């Protein structure tokens, strides 16, 4: 019987499960085009193959859990960056830049890899929740900035994020992407422009 590395069995199980999810995330981030097996994930986590099956019924089950774990992290990161900005215009720019930073560090590639590995219903639900949770503070910042139609303006801002995300994935570096975002959005985001 393996030695428990925590003060309780529940804590040990939680730590093992987290290690498996971290290993899956790492493997997908390194090689998003290769969907790892449960055995690959267990090996990367330093656990026995059978351990993975103690926590997940299948590879798809594990990726569904990873989707449900990854998207809230994305949202929390963006919200934290926005909360640190002082003005509504700065919060809008922080929204764009935080999303671009996540794309540049590989989180978007991870999300795409998860989309091909997981359950489409879980992914669709998680994607919708992520989209809604991300756009809510953006719409608030746009409203505070004076946007006449915050919902449609949020769609426009999001289209900038999508376009620059594609550019980053095609080789544009993050500073250049940020520069383009600032060049495009700064005239609108000036305090007197709303």
N, C-alpha and C positions, 0 to 999 in steps of 0.2 A: 504494500500500500504506500503511495507517495506521501511524503512528508508535507503537512499543511504549513504554508508560509504566512499564515495570518492568525489573528487571535480567535477567530471563529470560523466555522465551516462556511457560513454564508459569505463572510469577507473573502475567504479563499476562493470560493466559486466566482464571486464577482470579479476578483483580480484575474483569474484564469480566463474568464469570458472577455474581459477588457483586453487582455494580452492577445487573444485570438483576433479580436476586432482590429486592434492596432496592427497586428501582423498582416491581416487582409488589406487594410488601408495602405500599408507600406508597399506590399507587393503590387497592388493595383496602381499606386502612384509611380512606382519604378517602371512598370511595364503595363500601361493601360490596355494594350492590345492583347494581353495574355490573361485569361481568367484563371486564377489559381484554384486548385482543388482544395478540399478540406485538409488533405494530407500535406499539401504544400504550406498551407497556412499554419497548421500545427507545427510542422518542422521549423518554419520561420519564427514561431513563438517559443521554440524550445520545448514543446510539449509532445507527448505521444499522439499518434494519429487517432487513437481511440478517444482521447480527451476531447477532440473537436466534436465528435459525435455525442458526447455527454452534454454539450451545450447547444448544438444545432442539429436539426433533423437532416439537413441537406446543405449543399453549397448555396442553393437558392435561398433557403431559410436564413443562412448566415448573411448573405448580401442584402436581404430585406431588412434585417436588423441593422446592418451597416448603413443603409440608406436612411433609416429612421434616426440613426445616431449622427450621421454626417450633416444633413441639412440643417438641423438646429444649430450646429456649431457655426455654419456659414452665416446664418441669420444673426447669431449672437455677436460674431466678429463685426459684421456691418453695423449693427446697432451700437456697439461700443465705440466704433470710429465716429459715427454720427453724433453720439452723445458728447464727445470731446470737443466738437466744433461749437463756436460761440454764436454764430448768426445762422439764420435759415439758409442763406446762400452757401455758407461754408458747410452746413450739414448736407446739402444737396451734392456739393462737390465731394464731400467725404463719402457719401453713398457710392458715387461713381468710382472713386479711387479705391475704396475698400474692396469692391467687387473685382476690379482689375487686379488688385494685389492677390486675391484668392485665385484668380485665373492664372496669373503668372507663377504662383507657387505650385500649381498643379491640381488644385482642388476641382476645377472644372473638368479636367481630364478624368479625375477620379469619379466624378458624378456621371460622366458619359460611360465609363467602364462599368459602373454600378448599374446603369440603365440596361446594358446588354447582358448583365449577369443575374439581375434580380427579377422579382415578380413585377410585371408591368402595372398591376393594380396598386401595389404598395408604392411603387415609384411615382405613379400619377398622383396619388393622394399626398405623398410627401412633397412632390414638386409644387403642387397647388398650395399646400400649407406654407412652403418656403416662399413662394412668390407673393402670397398674401401677406405674410409676416414681414417681408422685405419692403413691399410697396407701402404698407401703412405708415411707417415713419417718413418715408419719402413724400407721400401725399401731404402729411402734416407740415413738413418743411416747405413744400411748394405753396401750400395755403398760407403759411406764415410769411412767405416771401412775397405773396401777392399774386400768385398765378390765378388767372381768370377761370381756368378749367383744370384743377389739379389732377384729375383722373387722366385726362388726355395728355397733359404735360408729363405725368409720370410715365406714360407709354413712350413719349418722345425721349425722355431721359434714359429709359430702359433700352431703347433702340441704340442709343450711343454706347451704352455698356455692351450690348450684343456685338455691335460692329467692332469696337475696340477689342473685345474678347477674341473674336475671330482673328484680328490682326496679330494679337499676342500669340495665339496658337500657331500662326503662320510665321512667327519669327521676330515680330516687333518687340523690342525690349520694353520693360515696364516704365522706365523714365520717359521714353518717347511716347508711349501710350498716354501717360499722365499729361505730358505736354500738349498733346493733341486735344485731350479732354478739356484742359484748362483754356487753350486757345479758343475752342468752340463755345464753351459755356461761360467763361468769365464775363463777357459783356452782359449776358443776361443776369448773372449772379451778383453783380455789383449792388450794394445796398440801395442805390437810387434807381436801379433798373426795374424793380418790381412794380 
